[in-house]
Amino acid sequence: MLFSKLLPRESNFFAMFNQHADHIVEAAHAFSNLVANYSDLQKRESFNREVDNAERAADRVTHEVNRVLHKTFITPIDREQIHQLINTMDDVADLIQDSAETMALYDVRFMTDDIVRLTDLSVKCCERLKDAVALIEKVSDAATAEAALKTCEEIDRLESDADRVMRSAMSRLFREEPDVRELIKLKAVYELLETITDKCEDVANLIEGIVLENS
């Protein structure tokens, strides 16, 4: 018993998860603003910087979680669950930044309705991800566990919606876009945006596992 009390403990993993989720939503909103103001170069560059800043902040939280995890013997949930969750969340932030960078690097000229729809679904996924992450700390409570599982189900539905938009967007792109270069650019952007929702679903699946094991 005395040995157990002397072991390194850490109680702020949940706070760090919430910080990271905040940065994901910041990046998602900045990207959404970038898309909405794409024709204004100055605003586009400003929102691009906001995406970068949010991604770097998320990256710092990820490094801190992994650092603390290596130094902590007793963790509030399974160590592998902590590692997988924070790194999969970081993948979401990375993909948002990748989407913004791809638009700039490929010199995408205009935003399509499908980009706007996929962006909207990505933002909603990120917002629900944040809601789900906030519930992890108290999943031992039956009502909280149920709320977390329902939120994860919402993320799954949004991801399915993004799949449908993606298929429709690709079909329209290959039927209607005569410029092969523009087709390649837009295809890459569509795929990245849909992958954001895929990765949010991966986070939701991890949270479901945490809930089921700890509730």
C-alpha positions in Angstrom: 0.0 0.0 0.0 2.8 2.4 0.9 4.6 1.6 -2.4 1.5 2.3 -4.3 1.1 5.7 -2.7 4.7 6.6 -3.7 4.2 5.7 -7.3 4.0 8.7 -9.8 0.4 9.6 -10.5 -1.0 12.1 -13.0 -4.6 13.4 -12.9 -4.6 15.9 -15.7 -4.8 13.6 -18.8 -8.5 14.4 -19.2 -7.7 18.2 -19.0 -5.1 17.7 -21.8 -7.6 15.7 -23.9 -10.0 18.6 -23.6 -7.3 21.2 -24.5 -6.4 19.2 -27.6 -10.1 18.9 -28.6 -10.4 22.7 -28.2 -7.5 23.2 -30.6 -9.1 20.8 -33.1 -12.2 22.8 -33.1 -10.2 26.1 -33.4 -8.5 24.6 -36.5 -11.8 23.4 -38.0 -13.4 26.8 -37.5 -10.4 28.6 -39.0 -10.5 26.3 -42.0 -14.2 26.8 -42.4 -13.6 30.6 -42.4 -10.8 30.1 -45.0 -13.2 28.3 -47.3 -15.9 30.9 -46.8 -13.5 33.7 -47.6 -11.4 32.0 -50.2 -11.7 34.7 -52.8 -10.2 37.2 -50.4 -6.4 36.4 -50.5 -5.6 38.5 -47.4 -8.3 36.8 -45.3 -7.4 33.4 -46.7 -3.8 33.8 -45.6 -4.9 35.0 -42.2 -7.2 32.0 -41.6 -4.5 29.7 -42.9 -2.2 31.0 -40.2 -4.9 30.4 -37.6 -5.1 26.8 -38.8 -1.4 26.4 -38.5 -1.4 28.0 -35.0 -4.1 25.7 -33.8 -2.4 22.6 -35.2 0.9 23.5 -33.5 -0.9 24.1 -30.2 -2.5 20.7 -30.6 0.8 19.1 -31.4 2.3 20.6 -28.2 -0.5 19.0 -26.1 0.2 15.7 -27.8 3.9 15.8 -27.0 3.0 16.7 -23.4 0.6 13.8 -23.0 3.1 11.4 -24.4 5.9 12.8 -22.1 3.7 12.6 -19.0 2.5 9.1 -20.0 6.1 7.8 -20.0 6.7 9.2 -16.5 3.4 8.0 -15.0 3.0 4.6 -13.5 -0.7 4.8 -12.5 -3.0 6.2 -15.1 -6.8 7.0 -14.9 -7.5 4.7 -17.9 -5.5 2.2 -19.8 -2.1 3.5 -21.0 -2.6 2.2 -24.5 -6.0 3.9 -24.7 -4.4 7.2 -23.7 -1.7 6.8 -26.3 -4.0 5.9 -29.1 -6.6 8.5 -28.3 -4.3 11.5 -28.1 -2.4 10.5 -31.3 -5.5 9.8 -33.2 -6.9 13.2 -32.1 -3.6 14.7 -33.3 -4.2 13.1 -36.7 -7.4 15.1 -37.0 -5.6 18.4 -36.4 -2.9 17.4 -38.9 -5.5 16.6 -41.6 -7.2 19.9 -41.2 -3.8 21.6 -41.7 -3.0 19.3 -44.6 -6.2 20.4 -46.3 -5.4 24.1 -46.0 -1.8 23.5 -47.2 -2.9 21.4 -50.1 -5.2 24.2 -51.3 -2.3 26.7 -51.2 0.3 24.3 -52.7 -2.0 23.1 -55.5 -3.1 26.7 -56.2 -6.8 25.7 -56.0 -8.6 28.5 -57.8 -12.1 28.3 -56.4 -14.3 26.6 -53.8 -17.0 24.2 -55.0 -20.3 23.5 -53.3 -18.9 20.0 -52.4 -15.9 21.5 -50.6 -18.3 23.7 -48.6 -20.5 20.7 -47.7 -17.5 18.5 -46.7 -16.1 21.3 -44.7 -19.3 21.8 -42.9 -19.5 18.1 -42.0 -15.9 18.1 -40.9 -16.5 21.0 -38.5 -19.6 19.3 -37.1 -17.6 16.1 -36.6 -14.9 18.0 -34.8 -17.4 19.8 -32.6 -19.0 16.5 -31.6 -15.6 15.0 -31.0 -15.0 17.7 -28.5 -18.3 17.0 -26.8 -17.4 13.3 -26.6 -13.9 13.9 -25.2 -15.3 16.1 -22.5 -17.4 13.2 -21.2 -14.6 10.7 -20.9 -13.6 11.7 -17.4 -17.0 10.8 -15.9 -18.0 7.7 -17.9 -18.3 5.7 -14.7 -21.6 7.5 -14.3 -24.2 5.6 -16.3 -25.9 8.7 -17.7 -22.6 10.2 -18.8 -21.5 7.0 -20.4 -24.8 6.8 -22.4 -24.4 10.5 -23.5 -20.8 9.7 -24.7 -22.0 6.7 -26.7 -24.8 8.7 -28.3 -22.3 11.5 -29.2 -20.1 8.9 -30.8 -23.1 7.6 -32.8 -23.6 11.1 -34.1 -20.0 11.3 -35.3 -20.6 7.9 -37.1 -23.7 9.4 -38.8 -21.8 12.5 -39.9 -19.0 10.4 -41.3 -21.6 8.4 -43.3 -23.0 11.7 -44.6 -19.5 12.8 -45.6 -19.0 9.4 -47.5 -22.2 10.1 -49.5 -21.2 13.7 -50.3 -17.7 12.4 -51.3 -19.1 9.8 -53.7 -21.5 12.4 -55.3 -18.7 15.0 -55.5 -16.3 12.5 -57.2 -19.0 11.5 -59.7 -19.8 15.1 -60.6 -16.1 16.0 -60.8 -15.2 13.3 -63.3 -18.4 14.0 -65.4 -18.2 17.8 -65.4 -14.6 19.0 -64.9 -12.8 19.4 -68.3 -9.5 20.6 -67.0 -7.4 17.5 -65.9 -5.2 19.7 -63.6 -8.2 21.1 -61.8 -9.7 17.6 -61.5 -6.5 16.3 -59.8 -6.5 19.3 -57.4 -10.1 19.0 -56.4 -9.9 15.2 -56.0 -7.1 15.6 -53.6 -9.0 18.2 -51.5 -12.2 16.1 -51.5 -10.2 13.1 -50.3 -8.5 15.0 -47.5 -11.7 16.5 -46.2 -13.5 13.2 -46.2 -10.5 11.7 -44.3 -11.0 14.3 -41.5 -14.4 12.7 -40.8 -12.9 9.2 -41.1 -10.4 10.1 -38.5 -13.0 11.7 -36.2 -14.9 8.3 -36.5 -11.7 6.6 -35.4 -11.6 8.8 -32.3 -15.2 8.0 -31.6 -14.5 4.3 -31.8 -11.7 4.7 -29.3 -13.9 6.6 -27.0 -16.6 3.9 -27.3 -14.0 1.4 -26.2 -13.0 3.5 -23.2 -16.6 3.9 -22.2 -17.4 0.3 -22.5 -14.4 -0.7 -20.4 -14.8 1.9 -17.7 -18.5 2.4 -17.2 
